[in-house]
Amino acid sequence: MMGSSRVRFDEIDGLRGFAIANMVAYHLCYDLNHFGWTNFPIGLSPMWKIWQVSIISTFLLLIGISLVLRDVFKPSWRDFWKRWLQIVASALAVSLGSYLVFPESYIFFGILHFISVALILGRLLLRLGAYNLILGFLVIVLGLNLSHPFFNRLALSWVGLVTKEPFTQDFVPIFPWLGVVLIGCGLGSVWRSYDFKKSKWIERLSQFILRFLPYVGKHSLAIYLIHQPVLFALLFAIGRKQ
């Protein structure tokens, strides 16, 4: 959800837009279930889980790559903190909104809360360069294989080493997801060593698949914040008319 306002890469914005489009589609299916119009096996079928994980992973990989791009083209910490505060404010708004709608399962550490932490850690670890690929894989392995009841308490569950996930509408803990961001940082560092040259397959992907999505990717934070209220309002209005 980051990117320089001066130097942008349509391929990055296009991939982010593709992830946004998938997220909206996924949440539409979830909302249709919520209103009782469908019975999709969300949370039960492996394919639905794979879809969800692929959406989150795409976002987080791009965040890592975008951190490298910002470090090169817009390295000011002042600009970084400005964007960071926007994300923190958005995360707090999501928590408040979800508490009003789902007080028993409100979002206390969802994807925006995670991004708020991951941006700082990722920025500090950029100096590791391509070694972030190794560190990222280690974080994922640890996050998937280590757990302890000590982390089940709400105040520590955001770390991610839980034996039982908290009851919440969205949960993106530090372990293992920070590993995906760090892998993105590592990939961005490798790309940086090649002066951010575009491969032929990326250019073809951009021309045929991503050509309509960069605009969506440039406004991903705004779309993330408004898409669920809009979907809920539309489905509620349609339900009232039936």
Secondary structure, DSSP 8 states (H G I E B T S, - for coil): ----SSS--HHHHHHHHHHHHHHHHHHHHHHHHHTTS----TTTSHHHHHHHHHHHHHHHHHHHHHHHHHHHH---HHHHHHHHHHHHHHHHHHHHHHHHH-TTS--SB-HHHHHHHHHHHHHHHGGGGGGHHHHHHHHHHHHHH---GGGGSTTTGGG---SS--S-S-B--HHHHHHHHHHHHHHHHHHHHTTT---HHHHHHHHHTSTTSHHHHHTHHHHHHHHHHHHHHHHHHHHHH-
